[in-house]
Amino acid sequence: MAASSSSVSLPTPARTRFEGDPGRVAVVVPGVGYSPAHPLLDYARLVLLQHGWTVQQLWWRIPGEFRGFTAAERSEWVEAQVAAAVDAEGGACRMLVGKSLGSLATGFAADRNLPAAWLTPLLTSPRVADALVRTKAPTLLVGGTGDSLWDARVADELPHRVLEIPSADHALLIPGDAVRSAGVLQRVTAELDTFVGAVG
């Protein structure tokens, strides 16, 4: 499914790869408007580097017609982008860290048995929920009760590590409270640190 000429381009960073252990690569997968430079994913990068991983950021171009895609087409598009990034690592990819739309690659992660940290995954999507049920690799899910795309019931039934933040929205911010929002970022970073350390 090729991107159209009307694609909306995310900013292209000067650097998308941060070197660590060449045999342990983590691919960071963005959301629609939440690039790898945004706080949650950038702190994930710092955690991974601290644990010696190589970090490959995925910066994608969203097709202009994306809003008109069916749920299946959206999942196929995301999985194709993630598969290309993972396959480019020649078997060295050992983890995915994804935000929001990136969680449409949960089926891919399950098929490849890749550990993954999903930040604000789309738990209201049956495809995502079903993929997480069959996922056997270590998995972390982080979401907020103020996010309409987070389903606490689904999260509670999954056999994975879950961090649920009361009142946090889809950006894992507490609306109207900058100090508490900064505290949420610290809490998520600590959870990622524990998770990455356990994966090894």
Backbone as CSV, one residue per row, in Angstrom:
resi,resn,N_x,N_y,N_z,CA_x,CA_y,CA_z,C_x,C_y,C_z
1,MET,0.854,-1.179,0.000,0.000,0.000,0.000,0.893,1.233,0.000
2,ALA,1.058,1.887,-1.096,2.014,2.985,-1.223,1.426,4.272,-0.691
3,ALA,2.298,5.104,-0.129,1.871,6.408,0.344,1.564,7.296,-0.858
4,SER,0.562,8.146,-0.721,0.197,9.032,-1.813,1.100,10.256,-1.793
5,SER,1.003,11.043,-2.863,1.820,12.253,-2.943,1.372,13.297,-1.944
6,SER,0.170,13.093,-1.339,-0.320,14.047,-0.353,0.044,13.633,1.067
7,SER,0.997,12.708,1.205,1.408,12.235,2.521,1.805,13.392,3.421
8,VAL,1.451,13.258,4.699,1.888,14.216,5.697,3.179,13.687,6.288
9,SER,4.240,14.436,6.213,5.544,13.968,6.651,5.846,14.414,8.074
10,LEU,6.259,13.468,8.907,6.783,13.824,10.216,8.180,14.400,10.006
11,PRO,8.636,15.260,10.910,9.972,15.838,10.749,11.030,14.744,10.681
12,THR,12.007,14.931,9.828,13.098,13.977,9.711,14.231,14.411,10.632
13,PRO,14.610,13.587,11.604,15.654,13.982,12.543,17.033,13.856,11.904
14,ALA,17.999,14.527,12.498,19.365,14.418,12.004,19.926,13.035,12.298
15,ARG,19.384,12.408,13.322,19.896,11.104,13.718,18.730,10.206,14.101
16,THR,18.661,9.020,13.539,17.567,8.103,13.864,18.070,6.841,14.543
17,ARG,19.377,6.668,14.597,19.957,5.458,15.189,20.958,5.850,16.265
18,PHE,20.882,5.166,17.384,21.766,5.429,18.504,22.436,4.108,18.868
19,GLU,23.739,4.076,18.744,24.460,2.812,18.820,24.695,2.326,20.241
20,GLY,24.511,1.013,20.394,24.834,0.304,21.621,25.297,-1.075,21.203
21,ASP,24.803,-2.093,21.873,25.116,-3.471,21.503,24.511,-3.760,20.125
22,PRO,25.332,-4.091,19.122,24.791,-4.337,17.778,23.913,-5.578,17.705
23,GLY,24.019,-6.443,18.688,23.205,-7.654,18.700,21.886,-7.494,19.430
24,ARG,21.658,-6.316,20.008,20.403,-6.038,20.724,19.876,-4.693,20.249
25,VAL,18.994,-4.759,19.271,18.412,-3.542,18.697,16.952,-3.432,19.116
26,ALA,16.560,-2.269,19.587,15.160,-1.970,19.878,14.654,-0.983,18.836
27,VAL,13.537,-1.301,18.218,12.932,-0.402,17.239,11.828,0.396,17.940
28,VAL,11.926,1.717,17.848,10.955,2.615,18.470,9.946,3.043,17.410
29,VAL,8.673,2.763,17.681,7.594,2.960,16.704,6.691,4.112,17.156
30,PRO,6.503,5.142,16.337,5.729,6.319,16.747,4.222,6.116,16.668
31,GLY,3.514,7.160,17.092,2.075,7.217,16.889,1.791,8.028,15.629
32,VAL,0.571,8.524,15.496,0.233,9.334,14.326,0.962,10.674,14.389
33,GLY,0.772,11.398,15.476,1.420,12.690,15.639,2.410,12.711,16.779
34,TYR,2.731,11.529,17.282,3.644,11.421,18.419,4.939,10.782,17.932
35,SER,5.909,11.635,17.587,7.153,11.168,16.984,8.115,10.629,18.044
36,PRO,9.211,9.986,17.620,10.214,9.518,18.577,10.868,10.636,19.381
37,ALA,10.693,11.890,18.954,11.273,13.009,19.698,10.402,13.440,20.876
38,HIS,9.155,12.973,20.931,8.266,13.336,22.035,8.712,12.639,23.323
39,PRO,8.339,13.208,24.480,8.915,12.772,25.762,8.861,11.283,26.071
40,LEU,7.712,10.640,25.927,7.618,9.225,26.302,8.588,8.359,25.508
41,LEU,8.652,8.587,24.211,9.527,7.777,23.362,10.983,8.197,23.482
42,ASP,11.228,9.466,23.751,12.612,9.890,23.905,13.193,9.350,25.208
43,TYR,12.402,9.337,26.261,12.887,8.752,27.515,13.025,7.237,27.395
44,ALA,12.177,6.624,26.591,12.355,5.194,26.320,13.712,4.960,25.655
45,ARG,14.060,5.836,24.718,15.373,5.751,24.068,16.498,5.839,25.100
46,LEU,16.390,6.788,26.013,17.428,6.965,27.028,17.542,5.737,27.928
47,VAL,16.407,5.154,28.284,16.422,3.935,29.108,17.122,2.802,28.367
48,LEU,16.772,2.610,27.110,17.375,1.538,26.317,18.879,1.722,26.184
49,LEU,19.305,2.945,25.917,20.737,3.214,25.801,21.449,2.959,27.124
50,GLN,20.808,3.322,28.202,21.378,3.103,29.532,21.621,1.619,29.793
51,HIS,20.769,0.771,29.200,20.906,-0.678,29.361,21.742,-1.306,28.251
52,GLY,22.354,-0.474,27.421,23.292,-0.972,26.428,22.712,-1.359,25.087
53,TRP,21.436,-1.047,24.849,20.797,-1.408,23.585,21.163,-0.421,22.479
54,THR,21.106,-0.891,21.251,21.075,-0.002,20.093,19.618,0.380,19.859
55,VAL,19.370,1.643,19.575,18.000,2.127,19.367,17.853,2.616,17.930
56,GLN,16.890,2.026,17.235,16.552,2.464,15.879,15.170,3.109,15.911
57,GLN,15.118,4.391,15.653,13.839,5.091,15.630,13.186,4.936,14.261
58,LEU,11.904,4.674,14.273,11.128,4.583,13.038,10.359,5.893,12.856
59,TRP,10.669,6.607,11.790,9.964,7.848,11.445,9.202,7.570,10.157
60,TRP,7.893,7.548,10.241,7.144,7.168,9.049,6.368,8.328,8.447
61,ARG,5.937,8.095,7.222,5.097,9.050,6.503,3.690,8.455,6.458
62,ILE,2.740,9.167,7.044,1.358,8.693,7.073,0.696,9.033,5.740
63,PRO,0.149,8.042,5.024,-0.519,8.330,3.752,-1.661,9.327,3.939
64,GLY,-1.834,10.202,2.976,-2.884,11.203,3.064,-4.272,10.600,3.183
65,GLU,-4.451,9.400,2.614,-5.766,8.750,2.648,-5.936,7.837,3.861
66,PHE,-5.008,7.925,4.811,-4.996,6.993,5.946,-6.307,6.990,6.729
67,ARG,-6.901,8.158,6.896,-8.151,8.256,7.665,-9.273,7.434,7.028
68,GLY,-9.185,7.214,5.732,-10.204,6.430,5.047,-9.934,4.936,5.040
69,PHE,-8.789,4.518,5.581,-8.461,3.089,5.616,-9.415,2.339,6.542
70,THR,-9.670,1.087,6.240,-10.393,0.219,7.173,-9.441,-0.145,8.306
71,ALA,-9.993,-0.728,9.366,-9.154,-1.159,10.498,-8.102,-2.154,10.029
72,ALA,-8.494,-3.056,9.141,-7.554,-4.062,8.640,-6.446,-3.398,7.823
73,GLU,-6.804,-2.413,7.002,-5.806,-1.728,6.180,-4.831,-0.935,7.036
74,ARG,-5.333,-0.331,8.112,-4.439,0.406,9.008,-3.435,-0.546,9.663
75,SER,-3.923,-1.664,10.132,-3.030,-2.647,10.761,-1.998,-3.157,9.763
76,GLU,-2.448,-3.445,8.549,-1.524,-3.943,7.523,-0.455,-2.909,7.203
77,TRP,-0.857,-1.638,7.147,0.104,-0.586,6.836,1.147,-0.460,7.943
78,VAL,0.681,-0.432,9.189,1.614,-0.310,10.314,2.541,-1.517,10.381
79,GLU,1.976,-2.708,10.240,2.797,-3.923,10.307,3.851,-3.931,9.201
80,ALA,3.500,-3.437,8.020,4.463,-3.395,6.916,5.628,-2.461,7.239
81,GLN,5.320,-1.292,7.863,6.381,-0.352,8.236,7.300,-0.955,9.294
82,VAL,6.691,-1.596,10.289,7.474,-2.189,11.378,8.282,-3.380,10.874
83,ALA,7.670,-4.210,10.036,8.377,-5.372,9.487,9.602,-4.945,8.699
84,ALA,9.471,-3.885,7.917,10.607,-3.405,7.125,11.740,-2.944,8.031
85,ALA,11.395,-2.243,9.125,12.420,-1.766,10.057,13.083,-2.928,10.789
86,VAL,12.288,-3.898,11.204,12.828,-5.051,11.931,13.691,-5.910,11.010
87,ASP,13.193,-6.182,9.825,13.942,-7.037,8.890,15.253,-6.390,8.460
88,ALA,15.293,-5.060,8.441,16.521,-4.360,8.071,17.636,-4.594,9.085
89,GLU,17.258,-5.061,10.285,18.250,-5.300,11.330,18.888,-6.684,11.223
90,GLY,18.434,-7.483,10.271,19.062,-8.781,10.037,19.047,-9.716,11.227
91,GLY,17.972,-9.702,11.988,17.850,-10.612,13.125,18.310,-10.036,14.447
92,ALA,18.839,-8.810,14.437,19.336,-8.209,15.674,18.245,-7.507,16.480
93,CYS,17.068,-7.275,15.871,15.987,-6.627,16.618,15.478,-7.570,17.690
94,ARG,15.494,-7.102,18.927,15.088,-7.929,20.066,13.946,-7.313,20.858
95,MET,13.486,-6.112,20.448,12.421,-5.458,21.205,11.759,-4.375,20.368
96,LEU,10.468,-4.153,20.627,9.734,-3.026,20.062,9.245,-2.146,21.203
97,VAL,9.289,-0.840,20.976,8.672,0.115,21.891,7.776,0.987,21.033
98,GLY,6.470,0.932,21.268,5.542,1.623,20.383,4.548,2.487,21.119
99,LYS,4.102,3.540,20.443,3.116,4.466,20.979,1.852,4.417,20.145
100,SER,0.705,4.213,20.786,-0.600,4.403,20.166,-0.772,3.631,18.857
101,LEU,-0.750,4.338,17.726,-0.928,3.690,16.418,0.072,2.558,16.220
102,GLY,1.264,2.718,16.766,2.282,1.680,16.647,1.850,0.347,17.209
103,SER,0.882,0.381,18.146,0.429,-0.869,18.759,-0.370,-1.736,17.790
104,LEU,-0.676,-1.215,16.603,-1.301,-2.064,15.590,-0.314,-3.113,15.089
105,ALA,0.930,-3.023,15.545,1.934,-4.049,15.223,2.018,-5.121,16.303
106,THR,1.044,-5.173,17.218,1.076,-6.206,18.263,1.006,-7.610,17.660
107,GLY,0.273,-7.769,16.565,0.201,-9.073,15.912,1.551,-9.487,15.356
108,PHE,2.252,-8.528,14.771,3.594,-8.777,14.251,4.531,-9.184,15.385
109,ALA,4.463,-8.453,16.506,5.308,-8.772,17.657,5.011,-10.171,18.182
110,ALA,3.729,-10.534,18.203,3.356,-11.869,18.667,3.901,-12.938,17.724
111,ASP,3.784,-12.707,16.427,4.267,-13.677,15.440,5.777,-13.858,15.515
112,ARG,6.498,-12.779,15.791,7.967,-12.835,15.842,8.486,-13.129,17.260
113,ASN,7.570,-13.219,18.219,7.942,-13.462,19.617,8.893,-12.383,20.134
114,LEU,8.572,-11.132,19.825,9.404,-10.008,20.236,8.877,-9.383,21.526
115,PRO,9.725,-9.220,22.540,9.319,-8.432,23.700,8.925,-7.028,23.239
116,ALA,7.972,-6.429,23.938,7.502,-5.112,23.505,6.961,-4.313,24.679
117,ALA,7.165,-3.000,24.612,6.536,-2.057,25.529,5.600,-1.196,24.700
118,TRP,4.307,-1.253,25.023,3.304,-0.498,24.271,2.785,0.628,25.147
119,LEU,3.028,1.859,24.736,2.584,3.034,25.475,1.284,3.529,24.868
120,THR,0.252,3.593,25.666,-1.119,3.907,25.248,-1.558,3.049,24.060
121,PRO,-1.477,1.729,24.184,-1.926,0.856,23.089,-3.424,1.015,22.848
122,LEU,-3.842,0.693,21.637,-5.252,0.845,21.258,-6.036,-0.381,21.719
123,LEU,-6.285,-0.460,23.023,-6.936,-1.648,23.582,-8.399,-1.766,23.183
124,THR,-8.977,-0.701,22.624,-10.355,-0.791,22.143,-10.417,-1.466,20.775
125,SER,-9.262,-1.721,20.174,-9.206,-2.427,18.890,-9.184,-3.934,19.136
126,PRO,-10.175,-4.672,18.612,-10.171,-6.130,18.788,-8.899,-6.783,18.257
127,ARG,-8.324,-6.257,17.182,-7.102,-6.822,16.617,-5.947,-6.711,17.603
128,VAL,-5.844,-5.556,18.247,-4.775,-5.359,19.231,-5.005,-6.253,20.443
129,ALA,-6.224,-6.256,20.964,-6.528,-7.068,22.143,-6.284,-8.551,21.861
130,ASP,-6.729,-9.028,20.716,-6.544,-10.442,20.370,-5.064,-10.791,20.230
131,ALA,-4.298,-9.894,19.627,-2.859,-10.148,19.469,-2.171,-10.208,20.824
132,LEU,-2.593,-9.347,21.749,-1.980,-9.342,23.075,-2.332,-10.596,23.868
133,VAL,-3.487,-11.173,23.600,-3.867,-12.426,24.269,-2.917,-13.549,23.879
134,ARG,-2.509,-13.585,22.607,-1.657,-14.679,22.158,-0.162,-14.371,22.260
135,THR,0.179,-13.175,22.691,1.585,-12.807,22.851,2.208,-13.565,24.010
136,LYS,3.326,-14.215,23.760,4.030,-14.982,24.796,5.278,-14.259,25.298
137,ALA,5.847,-13.371,24.488,7.070,-12.662,24.880,6.758,-11.633,25.971
138,PRO,7.772,-11.253,26.766,7.554,-10.222,27.793,6.958,-8.959,27.181
139,THR,5.913,-8.446,27.822,5.177,-7.304,27.269,4.777,-6.360,28.384
140,LEU,4.963,-5.072,28.135,4.543,-4.027,29.068,3.483,-3.171,28.391
141,LEU,2.407,-2.909,29.107,1.335,-2.037,28.625,1.200,-0.856,29.574
142,VAL,1.183,0.355,29.019,1.051,1.563,29.833,-0.087,2.404,29.269
143,GLY,-1.033,2.774,30.127,-2.156,3.587,29.672,-2.763,4.374,30.808
144,GLY,-3.682,5.253,30.456,-4.341,6.096,31.454,-5.844,5.908,31.451
145,THR,-6.447,6.076,32.596,-7.900,5.891,32.707,-8.670,7.013,32.019
146,GLY,-7.990,8.125,31.705,-8.641,9.218,30.989,-8.516,9.125,29.483
147,ASP,-8.009,7.994,29.010,-7.799,7.765,27.574,-8.939,6.903,27.040
148,SER,-9.695,7.425,26.082,-10.839,6.686,25.546,-10.411,5.455,24.743
149,LEU,-9.138,5.365,24.383,-8.640,4.230,23.611,-8.006,3.158,24.496
150,TRP,-8.005,3.394,25.790,-7.508,2.436,26.779,-8.702,1.735,27.406
151,ASP,-8.674,0.418,27.483,-9.761,-0.360,28.072,-9.205,-1.080,29.296
152,ALA,-9.541,-0.562,30.478,-9.003,-1.120,31.721,-9.401,-2.576,31.903
153,ARG,-10.598,-2.946,31.452,-11.052,-4.328,31.600,-10.178,-5.264,30.778
154,VAL,-9.896,-4.876,29.549,-9.034,-5.687,28.694,-7.638,-5.799,29.301
155,ALA,-7.092,-4.670,29.751,-5.750,-4.674,30.338,-5.677,-5.600,31.539
156,ASP,-6.714,-5.578,32.353,-6.731,-6.388,33.569,-6.768,-7.886,33.274
157,GLU,-7.344,-8.248,32.124,-7.473,-9.663,31.781,-6.249,-10.234,31.064
158,LEU,-5.337,-9.348,30.654,-4.164,-9.807,29.913,-3.055,-10.266,30.865
159,PRO,-2.280,-11.279,30.453,-1.229,-11.813,31.329,0.096,-11.061,31.194
160,HIS,0.013,-9.738,31.139,1.210,-8.938,30.915,1.396,-7.916,32.030
161,ARG,2.577,-7.334,32.057,2.862,-6.263,33.006,2.076,-5.024,32.569
162,VAL,1.323,-4.431,33.486,0.464,-3.293,33.156,0.709,-2.157,34.148
163,LEU,0.897,-0.960,33.605,0.942,0.246,34.425,-0.220,1.130,33.976
164,GLU,-1.167,1.324,34.867,-2.325,2.158,34.568,-2.252,3.425,35.403
165,ILE,-2.335,4.573,34.734,-2.210,5.864,35.403,-3.582,6.514,35.552
166,PRO,-4.062,6.705,36.777,-5.359,7.352,36.975,-5.402,8.752,36.362
167,SER,-6.465,9.011,35.632,-6.765,10.324,35.038,-5.895,10.712,33.845
168,ALA,-4.866,9.927,33.517,-3.985,10.298,32.401,-4.699,10.118,31.070
169,ASP,-4.431,11.039,30.149,-5.067,10.991,28.836,-4.208,10.206,27.847
170,HIS,-4.512,10.354,26.555,-3.826,9.533,25.547,-2.347,9.904,25.374
171,ALA,-1.974,11.083,25.834,-0.562,11.479,25.815,0.104,11.166,27.157
172,LEU,-0.635,10.505,28.036,-0.210,10.219,29.410,0.106,11.506,30.170
173,LEU,-0.734,12.504,29.917,-0.694,13.763,30.646,-1.920,13.853,31.545
174,ILE,-1.773,14.563,32.665,-2.916,14.858,33.526,-3.417,16.238,33.119
175,PRO,-4.569,16.333,32.457,-5.037,17.627,31.949,-5.062,18.711,33.024
176,GLY,-4.440,19.845,32.704,-4.454,20.972,33.616,-3.481,20.884,34.768
177,ASP,-2.620,19.873,34.790,-1.699,19.712,35.920,-0.312,19.326,35.414
178,ALA,0.515,20.332,35.164,1.848,20.094,34.611,2.737,19.323,35.570
179,VAL,2.625,19.603,36.869,3.492,18.934,37.845,3.172,17.452,37.928
180,ARG,1.894,17.117,38.010,1.523,15.692,38.047,1.870,15.010,36.734
181,SER,1.754,15.721,35.619,2.111,15.152,34.319,3.595,14.805,34.271
182,ALA,4.434,15.681,34.828,5.867,15.396,34.889,6.117,14.166,35.756
183,GLY,5.332,14.022,36.810,5.453,12.845,37.666,5.070,11.573,36.933
184,VAL,4.084,11.655,36.055,3.688,10.492,35.257,4.839,10.081,34.348
185,LEU,5.493,11.041,33.709,6.629,10.729,32.839,7.723,10.024,33.633
186,GLN,7.983,10.494,34.837,8.989,9.852,35.684,8.566,8.422,36.027
187,ARG,7.286,8.240,36.330,6.793,6.903,36.695,6.872,5.936,35.518
188,VAL,6.507,6.403,34.337,6.572,5.557,33.142,8.017,5.210,32.828
189,THR,8.909,6.190,32.955,10.331,5.940,32.693,10.881,4.884,33.649
190,ALA,10.506,4.958,34.917,10.949,3.973,35.902,10.421,2.583,35.550
191,GLU,9.173,2.527,35.087,8.582,1.242,34.714,9.306,0.656,33.501
192,LEU,9.622,1.506,32.537,10.380,1.063,31.365,11.757,0.571,31.768
193,ASP,12.387,1.252,32.709,13.706,0.862,33.190,13.665,-0.539,33.795
194,THR,12.645,-0.798,34.597,12.493,-2.129,35.194,12.230,-3.182,34.142
195,PHE,11.360,-2.855,33.195,10.997,-3.807,32.146,12.199,-4.148,31.259
196,VAL,12.908,-3.127,30.793,14.064,-3.360,29.931,15.150,-4.136,30.683
197,GLY,15.327,-3.799,31.946,16.315,-4.525,32.734,15.970,-5.995,32.888
198,ALA,14.672,-6.287,32.999,14.242,-7.686,33.142,14.394,-8.459,31.847
199,VAL,14.187,-7.771,30.712,14.344,-8.440,29.416,15.819,-8.789,29.205
200,GLY,16.719,-7.897,29.633,18.156,-8.203,29.576,18.780,-7.846,28.239
